[in-house]
Amino acid sequence: MLPAAQAGSPERFQRVDTMSVFRNSSAAEHTAAEIAAATADGRTVVYTDSPGRRIGFAKVRDGRFAPDGVLAVPGEPTSVDILGRLALVAVDTSESFAAPSGVLLVVDLDGRRVVATHDLGGQPDSIDISKDGRHAAVAVENERDEDVNDGEIPQAPAGFLAIVDLKGAPAQWTLRRVELTGIALVAPGDPEPEYVSVNGRGQVAVTLQENNHIAIVDLRSGAVVNHFPAGSVTVQGVDTEDDGRIDPSQAITAAREPDAVAWLDDRTLGTADEGDYRGGSRTWTVFDAASGQVVYSSGNELQQVAIRQGQYPDGRSDNKGVEPEGLAVATFGRHRYAFVGMERANLVAVYDVDDPRRPRFLQALPAGVGPEGLLPIPATGTLVVAAEEDSAEDGVRSSLTSYRVTRTPLSVSLQRNQGTPSIGSDGIGFGALSGLSGIPGDYRDVVAVTDSAYSPTRVLTVDTLSAPARVRAELTVTKDGEPVGYDGEGIAARRGGGYWLAAEGDGKKLPNLLVEVAASGAVVREVPLPAAVAATATGNGFEGVTTTGRGAGEQVWVAVQREWKADRPGEATLARFTPATGEWAFAAYPLDAASTGWIGLSEVTALDDRTLLVLERDNQRGDAAATKKVYRVDITGLTPVAAGAPKPVVAKTLARDLLPALQADGATTHDKVEGLAVVGFGPMRRLVGAVDNDGVDDAPGESVFLRLGWIR
């Protein structure tokens, strides 16, 4: 479970709403929400949309978004901040890396028009406005070309800090240039300022990411009052290998190379240590701004948080791991919080920083893919997270997500535990939960199986009554004494002990298999389909498995995801295997019609020996998701037939629409709800479900556990 520190503070952040930013344009467009800013009242959010070469607007009421249009800009907007009713937008207008350019646009928010344009003299990245409204600081990065000399610096021209004096009308504002050359130990002639943050004393902290350095500049005088290297750190207990295994047993020593920076108070600053071509310590760090000394380092905590929450991106283990990138600090009520964005884990870690030298982890918030901009809005008790990744083809859309600070206690009876993970672990790495099964005679636990995102295949035991639900044990599947990897898409716990696994094939070389596994995890046998049936398989194979009967009367039911070559259009297959005789028999399942994409089966579970529950879903995420349903299938009068005979078509009745549960706390609707299980026995049976997060591989990554109430 997550640390008990959650009980130390009464406030928690709970997700309220998610808005796909294409709603400000069209679903066919490639959009992004990278950096966001809000008006003082918190009712208008402005975000940068670099691929769309525009800024976007959203109205916010009670944490809920309404799209409010866009404004085209003459290049790629990189950052935005707001002064009164004016938005200051940094825009990259560069023609090349060798000839960088950019402008600062001043936008009247009421009239939605540009009222002034200032030449920045280079390619801008980050902007921040001083608390007194007298100055703005702009990091002019003049970033390197990563295709030249493997991205090594120096590469001219050097970057610098631009200070904007905000005196008079916007057209009268003046700019000053602060050189940052000659201070870093790494490529001192080519500083690349990445991010800026202004404290209450009119000092701006500037990260020079590629130079692994931090500078502090007085805004009034433009003098560099301090600078120091960000240094390196050795972190134990991290995963450094992209091998399909979550194994935090290694160590790294790396330069921090910080990206975002934020002041925890006027004398203490924090950095999100994203790394770059030399580094990637997977940490966030707190420095004493006067001495440059490290007073806090998160060590392996961000990795452990992602592992416990089922959102560790193993595919990035060999390259910066969870990749801390964003950082923001703000006071809500009596408490001060730091928010750390993990770009590759799609999480935002929340820390109590009432004592800035002793941050205390509180919770991790699931976000969209690639959380880039973190925007605390204390005026409304809201945190807004801008997630930049957008791929309509993959169903991943750039988004704004809001979270509200609340004192409302969380309850296990919630369909999803808002503001905390809906499933966690005691340090067991998990994710890609593609099948669930109740355990005969157990009113509390279910078992899950991991799919091909991880190897070897593991059977996970999940405590459904804890809050969050908790992965409390794991069992590695072995074959001939060695760990083995299947594309495990379904699991059924047997009455006499052991399991049946449904292993999906690829329709080519990899066959669909029903795998009998002993209670020890050892494979007893692999059961293939009859050759004539296997020859008709496509890449959409076995997706769920369950059992009815017991002893010699045991029957194993397998759900095939979609139509195979010999099937009638719109029909998938329910296959039945009888272990006592070794016989296969088949029936047809009528799929709902898809409005977009396709519809298939993801799971089958027995409610009793007479009734199957079949999980049917489309392959759509977010706004496009329409079908995530559980149907009852009465098998008392069903007679499946042998291979080659015309298959009888089962009748189905709707048992549960899962969309309300998937949308319960303002989340983007996930496409792959793939696990379903009945827990308990007799009249006291509960229905639970799980979402396959694809191992956080180009996917939202949230491991969702659904509490779906009583089922009779």
N, C-alpha and C positions, 0 to 999 in steps of 0.2 A: 504494500500500500504506500501511498505517498506520505511524506514525513508528517509527524504529528504536529509540526509547527503550524499547520493550518488552524489548529484550535487556539493559537495564541493571539490572533487578531480577529475581531468580530466581522470585519469587512471582507467580502469576496467579490470578484468580478464574474458576472454571468453573461454569457452571450445572449444578445437580444435579436439581432437581425443581420442578414447578409444581402448585399446588393451587387449583382453582376454589373460591372460598369458599362457593358455593351448596351444596357437599357437606355443609356444616354445617346446611343447612335443606332446600331443595328447588330443583330446576332452574327451577321456574316463578316463584320469588321474585326480586324485584329486590334485590340485595345489593351490598355494597361492602367493600373492605378499604382503609382510608385511612391510619391511623397504627397502628404496631405497636410492641410492647415485649416483652421476653423476661425470663424468670427468670434468675438469676445463672448457673445451670448451662446455660442455653440450650436446655433441653428442652421448655419451654412458651412458646409465642408467643401473646400476646393482641392482638387487633386491633379497631379501632372499625368498626362497621357502621352508618353514619348513617341510610341509608334504612330499614334494618331495626329501628332504635331498639334496638340491642343491641350487646354486645361478643361476639366470637367467640374460640374457643380452638383451637389446633392443637398437637399433639405433634410434636416434631422429633427424629429419630434419624438420624445420619449424613447430615444435610442433607435428609432426606425427611420429608414431612408426613403426618400422619394427622389427619383432622378430629376435634375433641374437644368439640363442643357449643357452645352460646351461652347468654348470660344477658341477659334483657330489662332495659332501663334506662328511666327516666321522661323520655325526650327523645332528642335526637340527640347521640350521643357525638362529641366533636371531637378528643380526644387521650387518650393513656394512657401511664402510666409505672409501673414496678414497684419496690417497696421490700420486699425479702425475699419473703415469701409473700403480700404485699398488692399489689393493683393499684389505682392511683389513677386514676380515670376522670373527665375533665371532660365534663359533659353540658349541652348547650344546651336549656333549657326555655322559651325565649322565646315569648310570645304574639304579639309584633310587634317591628319594628325600634325603635319608639318606647318599648316597654316590655320591654327585654331582661332575661333572667334565666338563671340557671344554677346547677348544684350540682356539688360534688366528691363522687363516690361512692368509698368505700373498700370494696374487694371482697376477701374472703378466698378465695384461690385454691384452697385445699384443700377448703373447704366450698362453694365457688361461691355465696356469699351476700354481700349487702351488710351490712357491720358498722358503718358510720357514713355519715352524709350531712351535708355542710357547704354552707351557702348562700354562693355566690360573689358575689352582688349584681350580676350582669350576665352577659352571654353570653361564655363562655370559648372560647378557640381552642386554645392550645398549653400543654403542661405539661412541666416538667423537674424532676428531683429532684437535689439537691446530692450531690456525691460522698461526703460524710460522713453522709448520710442524715438531716440535721437539718432541712432545709428543702425545700419544693417551691415552685416559681415557676409561676404561672398567668397567661398573657396573657388578660386580659378585654377582648375586642375591642370589643364593642358596635358591630358593623359597621353601615355605612350601608345605606340602601335605594337600590339602583341605579336604581330607577324614579323616584326623586325628584330633580329638578334634574339629570338625567343622571348621578346618582351623585356629584355634587360634594360635598365636605365644606367647612364643618362641618355635621354633623347630630347634634343632641343625642340621647341623652346621650353624654358622652365616655367612652372606655375608660380602663383603668388596669391596674396590675400588682397581683396578689394574691400575698402571701407566706404560705405555710402553715407554721407551726411544728410539726414532727413530734415533739412531746414527749409521752410517756405513751401511753395507749391511744388508738386512732383517734378515739373519741368525744370525747376531751379535747383534740384538736388545736385550735389557734387560728389565726385568719386576720388578717393585717394588709393594709391597702390603701395602695398607693404611687401618688400622683397623678403623672401624666406631662404635665399641661397646661403650656403656657407655654414649652416648650423647642424645639419644631420651628419651622422657618421656614414650613412649609406648614400652614395651619389649626392654629395652636398651641393653640386652645381645644378641639380635637376630636381628640386622639390616638387612633389605632386600633392597639393592640398586636397583632401578628400571630403572632410566634414567639419562643420563649425558649430560651436555652441557658446552663447554669451551668458555670463553670470550676472548677479545683481550688482556687481561693482564695475560694470562696463568693461570687463575683460573677456576676450574671445579665445577659447581653446580651439586649436586647429590640429587635426590629425594629418600627418604626411604619411599616408598608408604605405606606399612603396618604399619610403625611406625609413619606415619603422621609427617614427619620431613624432613628438608632440610639441607644439609651440603655443605660447600664451602671449597675446598681443593686447595692449591697452588701446581701446577704440578711440579715445579722445586724442591721444598723442600719436598713435600709430607705431609706438615703440614695441619691440619684442622684449617683454619684461622677463620671460623665462622660456627655456626650452630644455628638453631632455629626451633621451631615447626611450622607446617603449619597452625595449629589452626582450629577452627570451624567457621561456619557462619550460620546466620539465613537468609533464603531467602523467601520473600513473593511472592505470585502470581505464584505458580507452581501447577501442577497437581500431586497428590500423590496417586491416586487410579486407578487401572487397571479395569475399568468398562465400556469401550466402549464409554465414554464421554470425550471430551477434555474440562476440567474444571479447568483452572488455578486460582483457588480461595483459594488454601490452602497454608500452609507455612511448611517449614522444617528447622530443625537445625541439622547440620551434620558436621562431620570432613571432611576436604577437601581431605585428602589422595591422593596427587597429583601423576600423572603418568609422562607425558612428562614435561620437563623443557627447557626453552630457554632464553637466555639473550636478553633483549630489547636494552640495551647498557651495558657498562662495569660495571655499578653500579646498574642496575635494572634487575630483572629476573621475568619471568612469568611461571606459572604452569597451566597445564590442569588437573582439579580436578576430575579425574574419580571416585574416591572413591574406596572402597573395602568392606571388611566385616563389617566395622564400619561406613563408611561414604558414600559420594556421594552427594556433595553439588550442582552439576549441573552447576558449575561456572568455569571460569578461573580467575586467580588472578595475580596481579603484586605486587612484594615485593621489598622493599629497601634492597639490599643485605647486607649492613653494619649493619642496625638496626634490620632487620627481620620484620619490620613493613609493614602491608598491605597498599599500596598506591592506589590500584584500585581493585574492585571486580565487575565482570560482573552481579552479582545478577541474576535476572530471564531472562536476555536478550537472552541467547541462547535458552531457552524454547520458548520465544516469537517469535524469528526468525523462529524456526521450525514450530510453529503454523501458523504464517502468510504465510509460504511457503507451507503449506499443507503436511509437513513431520514430524509432531510430532508423536513419537511412543507411543501411549497410553498404549500399552501392557507392557511398561517399566516404567509406571508412579510410580509404587510402588517400583521400584528398579533402582535408579540412572537416570531415565529419558533419556535425549538425550546422556548422558554419554560422556562428553568431555574427550578425551584420547590423541590426538596428538597435538603438538604445534611446530611451526617453525617460525622463524623471519628472514627477509632478506630485503635488500635495493634494490629497482628497480628504477633506474633513481634518481629522487630527493626525493622520498618518501620511508619511511620504513614501512613495513607491518608485521603484525602478522597473522598467519593462525592457526585456532583452529579447529581440527577435532572432529566431533560429531559422535561417533561410531554407535549409535543406530538410529540416524536420517539420516544417510548417507549424511551429509552436511559438508562443510568446511566454517566456518565463516571467513571473511577477515576484518581486522581492520587496520586503519591508526594509527601507533604508532610513528609518528614524535615527538610527546610529549609522552614519554614512561609512564608517570604517568597519562595520560588522553587518553587512547585508544578510538578510534571513529569507531563504526561499519560502514562498507561500503556495504557489500554484502555477500550473502551466495551462495556457489557453490554446486550444486548437484554432488554427487560422486557415486562410486560403493558401494556395500554393505559392511559395516564395514571398513570405511577409517582408515587405520592404520598408514601408512607412509606418511609424508608431506615433499616434497622436492622442495624448491625454487631453481631455477637456474637463477640467475640474468644475467649471461653471454648471455643467449638467451631470456631473458624476459619471462621465462616459469615457471610454477608451475606444478609439477608432484605429483599426489596422488595415492598411492598404496592401493587398497582395498582388504582385505584378504579373505572375505567369498567366499566359492566355493562349489556349489552343482549342479552337472550336472543334477541330477534328477529333481531339481526345476528350472532349467534354470538360476541359479545364478552363475556367473563365476567371479573368482578373476581377477582383472584387474589393468592396469595402465591407468590413465586419465591425459591428459595434458590440461593446460589452458595458454593462452598468454595474457600478459598485453597489453592493447591497448588504444588509445584515440579515436577510431572510435565511434561516437555516435550511440546509439541503436535506432531502429526504430520500431514503432508499426507494420509496414508492413512486418517485418521479420516473416517467418513461425514460428520460435521460437525465443524468445528474448535471444540471446546468452549471457551467463554470468550473467543473472539475472533469477529469477524464471519466467517461462512463465505464471504462475498464482500465485496470492497472495491474501491477505485479509487485512482487517482493524482490525485484531485480532480475527476474527471468525475462529474457528478450523474447518478444512476441510480435505478432502482426500477421497480416494475410490470413485471417481466420476464415477458412473457406467451408467449413462444415462444423456443425454442432450436434451433440446427442445428449439426451438425458441418460442417467445411469440408473438401471433398474434397482428399485428399492431405496434410492437416494432422493431426499426431498430438497437438497441444498445445491449439490454440485452438478455441473455438466462437463463433458469433455469436448475439446475442439481439436482440429487437425490443421497443420500448416500446409500451404501449397508450395509450388515450385519456386516461390520467391526466396525460400530458405531451404537449406540442405544441411544435415539430413532431415527427414520427416520426423516430426515430433507430435506426440499426443499430449495436449495441455489440459490440466484440470482447472476448472474455473469455479470459484465460489460465487454463486449468484446472489447470495443474501448480504454480502458485504457491500459497503458503499464507499468507493466504486466497486463494481464486480472485480474480483481479484484472481489473476492467474497465480495459483499457489503451488503447482507442481508440473513437472515435465517428464515425459518418457520418450526416449529416443527409440525409433523403430530400427531394428537390425535384421540383416539377412545373412545367413551363414556366419554369424558372429560379428559382422561388420555393420556400422551405420549405413543406412540406405536412404536414397532420396526418391520419392515419388511426387507426382503432381497431385497431392492429396486434396480432393475436392469434397469429400464426404466421409463421415465417420458414424458408426453405430456401435454403441456399447452393448455387449451381449449379456443375456441373463446369467449365463454360467461363467462369465468372466471373459476377458479378451475383447477383440474388436473386429469389425469389418471396415475396411477402408475402400473408398471409391477413388481409384487413380485414373485421372483423365489422360487419354491418348491424344496424339496429334493428327490422326487420320492418315499418317504416312508410315513412319518407322516405329513410332511409339504406340503400343496397343493400349486400349482401355482395359483395365484390370480390376477385378474384385479381389482384394487382398485380405486374407485371414491372418490376424495378428494375435498372438498369445498375450496374456496379461503381463508377461515379462517384457513385451515389446518385440519379441522375435517373430519374424514372418513364418507362418505355418505353411502357407501355400499361396500361389497366385492363380486366380481363376480367370482365364480368358473367355471371351464370347465365342459362340460357334463361328467357325471360319466364314460361313456365308454371310453372317450378320456383320462380322468385323470388317469384311471387304466393303461394306457400304458406308463405313464411318467417315465423318468429316473431322475438322479440327475442333468441333464443339461436341465434346464427348461426355463421359460420366461427370455428374455434378452433385449427386447426393445419394445417400444410402441409408436404409433403415431396416429393421427386422420386425416380423410378426411371428407369433407362435413360439414354441420352445422345444428343446430336445430334438427328437426325430421330426417334430412338426415345424421346426424353424424354417422360415422363408425369408429370403433377403431381397429387398426391393431396391432397384437402382433407377435414378432419374437421369435421362439423357437430355442434355441442354436444349438442343434444337433438332430440326429435321435432318435426317440422314438421307443418303442418295435414293434409297428405296421407299422413303416415307411419302405420304400424301402431303401436299403443301399445307402448312398451318398445323401440323401434328408432330409432336415429339413422342418419345417412347418411354414407357415405364417397363422395365425389365424385371423379371422375377427369377431368382435362383434358389433351388432347393438343395441345401447341402447334403441331405441324406441320400439323394438320388443323383446329384450332379446335373440335373436338368435345368435348362433355361426355358422361359416362356415369356411372351411379350404382349403388351397392350398399347394402344395409341392414346395419347393425351392431347386434347384440342387446345391449342394456344389462343390467347386473346389476340386480336388484330393490333398491330403496332401502328401508331400514328406517325412515329419517326423512328428510324433505326430498326431494331429487331426486338422480339420478345422470346424468351426462353425460360427453361426451368433452372433453378439454382439449388434447390434442396427438396428432400422428401423426408418426412419424419412420421412415425406411427403415433396416432393419438391413442389407439387401442388396436386390438387384433382385427377389428372390422373397418377401421377408418384410417386413411392416410391424409396427412396435411402436406400439400405441395406448394412450394414457394415459386411464384411466377413473377418475372420482372423484365422490364425493358433494359436497354443498355445506355440509358440517358442519365445525365447528371444535371443538377441545378434546376434552372427554369424549365428545361425540356423534359424532365422526368415526369412520367405519367402513370406508369404501371409498376407497382410494387405490392403484390397481393398474395394472400394465403388462401388456397382453396381446399375444401374438404372433398375427398374422393372415397365413396363407399365401395369397399372391395368384397362385400359379402356375396354379391351375385356375379362377381367378375370371374371370368375364366380366361386367363391369358393363354395364348396359343404358341405352338412351336415355331421355330424359324421358318419363314417362307409362306406360312398361312396368313390369310387376311386378318389383321389385328382388330379385335373389338375396341371400340372407342369408349373410354370411361366418361361418366358424368361427373360434373364438378359443381360445387356450390361455394359461394364466397364466404370465407370465415373471417378474414381480417384484411383491411386496407392498411398498409404500413406507412403510407405517405405522411399521415399526421404525426406518427412517432418519429419519422426521419426528419421532420421539419419542426420538432417540438421546441427547440431552443434557438431558433434563428439560424440554423446551420444551412449550408448549401446541401441540397438533397444528394445523397450518395447514390451511385449507380449500382454498386455491387453489394446489395444485401444478400448474403449467401449462406448464412447459418440460421437454423431454426431448430428449436428443441422444446420438448415438453418435460417439465420438471415436476416431480412429485408423483402421486398415485391416487387412485380413487377419485372422489369429487374435488380434491384439493390439488388441482394441477395448474401450473402456470406455464405460459408461453413466453419464451425468450428468443432473441435473435442477435445476430452479429453481422457486421459489415466487413468485407474483405478490403483492406486498405492498400493492396498491391505492394506491400513492403515499402511504402512511401516512394515508389518509383514512378515519377511523373503522374502522381495521383494526389488527391487531398491528404491522404495519409492518416486520417483520424480513425482510430480503432473504436468503433461504436458498439456498445452493448445495449440492446433494446429490451426493456421490460414491458411486455405486451399484455399483462394482466392475466386473469383467470381464463381457462379454456375448458369447455365442457363437451 
